[in-house]
Amino acid sequence: MSNVTADGERATSAGPVSRTLEFPGGSIQYFREGQGRPLLFLHAAGGAGVWHEFLERLSAGFDVVAPAHPGFGPSDELPEVEDIDDLVYHYIDVIDRLGLDRPHVVGGSFGGWVAAELAVAAPHKIGSLTLLGAVGLRIPEHPVTDLFFLKPHEIPPVLFSDLAKAAEMFPPGEPDIDTILAAYKDQTALARFGWVPFLNNPKLERRLKRITAPTLVAWAEKDALVPIEHGRRYAERIPGARFEVVDDCGHAMYFERPAEFADVVMGFLSGVSR
């Protein structure tokens, strides 16, 4: 059950209120919950429009803003946001319009790529950077697994180390039509931003030296989608970056081990705040 409030917010039976932000050609959906310094969370290719345990844990110490990227989940496909550069400037607009004063920026996988590009383009806009299993780099000897060519039954073991956890996100049996359409929408949006070249910007690595914010690069030990070498490369190229690995976990880290990854992120951010 849900109902729309007078100011366009959507109240849900669990979690925070879902809000919308208008842009030319449509709107995006976002959640906002918690108190303290602002934290902008940029989601992976999956999980758009979902308030999950990892975000709930972060909101215990921070003002968490979690938008759905244009074209993903409940957000509209904005015609002016055509590629990764446009997405970066979109989030600069989001930061300005929501009045987020140098937010901590936390990005997972595809969202980590966006977060890294944002920190390169506008280092003065962010207070810290956290990359969780981020794509975005081109390392030919350690390629990212191409999700577009995987069969449905091949996806869970690529994303999760614990297949019992995978079953919570990918329940057995045939998916219903709404699930199929939602997945198609997200994959279409992902292809729009990262098809060619595949989920990377060849220029990003040499630009990482522009990042001035304190940075945490956190990775899952058993990441079968984005090899851990990508995490090491990010940490090597970003000045002063800290690199941490969480054992016995797959790529969908904040779904598989939300408490552990929240502790890693909160520990880093508490140090930044001090």
HELIX and SHEET records of a PDB file:
HELIX    1   1 GLU A   53  LEU A   58  1                                   6    
HELIX    2   2 ILE A   84  ARG A   97  1                                  14    
HELIX    3   3 PHE A  110  ALA A  121  1                                  12    
HELIX    4   4 PRO A  123  LYS A  125  5                                   3    
HELIX    5   5 LEU A  147  PHE A  149  5                                   3    
HELIX    6   6 PRO A  152  GLU A  154  5                                   3    
HELIX    7   7 ILE A  155  LEU A  159  1                                   5    
HELIX    8   8 LEU A  163  MET A  169  1                                   7    
HELIX    9   9 ILE A  177  GLY A  194  1                                  18    
HELIX   10  10 LEU A  204  ARG A  207  1                                   4    
HELIX   11  11 LEU A  208  ARG A  210  5                                   3    
HELIX   12  12 ILE A  228  ARG A  237  1                                  10    
HELIX   13  13 MET A  253  GLU A  256  1                                   4    
HELIX   14  14 PRO A  258  SER A  273  1                                  16    
SHEET    1   A 2 SER A   2  VAL A   4  0                                        
SHEET    2   A 2 ARG A  10  THR A  12 -1                                        
SHEET    1   B 8 SER A  18  PHE A  23  0                                        
SHEET    2   B 8 GLY A  26  GLU A  33 -1                                        
SHEET    3   B 8 ASP A  63  PRO A  67 -1                                        
SHEET    4   B 8 PRO A  38  LEU A  42  1                                        
SHEET    5   B 8 HIS A 104  GLY A 108  1                                        
SHEET    6   B 8 SER A 128  LEU A 132  1                                        
SHEET    7   B 8 THR A 215  ALA A 220  1                                        
SHEET    8   B 8 ARG A 242  VAL A 246  1                                        
END                                                                             
